[in-house]
Amino acid sequence: MSIKALVFDAYGTLFDVQSVAAVTDAAFPGHGATITQIWRLKQLEYTWLRALMDRYEDFWTVTRDSLDFTLRTLGLASSPELVARIAAAYDALLLYPEARAALEGLASHRLAIFSNGSPDMLKRLVAHAGITDLLETVISVDEIGVYKPDPRGYAHVEKRLGLARDEILFVSSNGFDIAGAKAHGFHVARIERIPAGRLRSELAAATTIDPALMFKALRMQPEQLGFQSDATIAALTDLVSYVAGLRQA
């Protein structure tokens, strides 16, 4: 198989969305974990609802709106200025520890990001992480005004890279994104952040289901939509040997 480019999802794949917890807890001590999980769940839900309603707004707007919903739902007093300050945590998400080494190890390939993030958000995020020079390009859904997993988004990736779908390896940890990319026809590698066995053990041991555990169950497992990844990989650095194996196949 001739893979010429690897295209990475950003949020949850290269960057840890859970790292906003430090900011949410600093703003609302004792509520950070709950805010973090509801915020991310609602953020994704709003992208899907806006897609269904055909009412696109960029991801910065969605990020603020979903945070505002979260704070109002929890009865936490806020202001537009506070919401914007907390939402800016998405510009400084932590890079997963192995991400830089993985990108460096794959430097002989064309590397890109395809994300729901708005262009300005992604530019700030990639610059903050210091990986701008490791990427050929960063592609935002904002360029076409549709959110993942709309097939037009994945088709836009082909157009931007000038490659056929079978020349692209798409990498994500998000089930909805994996299903969308696979349905489009990409070769897909799933980064397994939470193995199913570990999740079942955590659920069995829990006396109550806390927000983080609920998030793992809802958003960090493969979706049952009839489109599964071609490979499940434990860490981004494992992509180096996986891609080498594809080349020899």
PyMOL commands that set and color helices and strands:
alter all, ss='L'
color gray80, all
select helices_A, chain A and resi 17-27+32-53+59-73+80-91+99-105+119-129+132-134+141-143+151-161+165-167+175-184+196-205+211-219+236-248
alter helices_A, ss='H'
color red, helices_A
select strands_A, chain A and resi 5-8+15-16+94-95+110-115+137-140+168-172+187-191+231-233
alter strands_A, ss='S'
color yellow, strands_A
deselect
rebuild
show_as cartoon
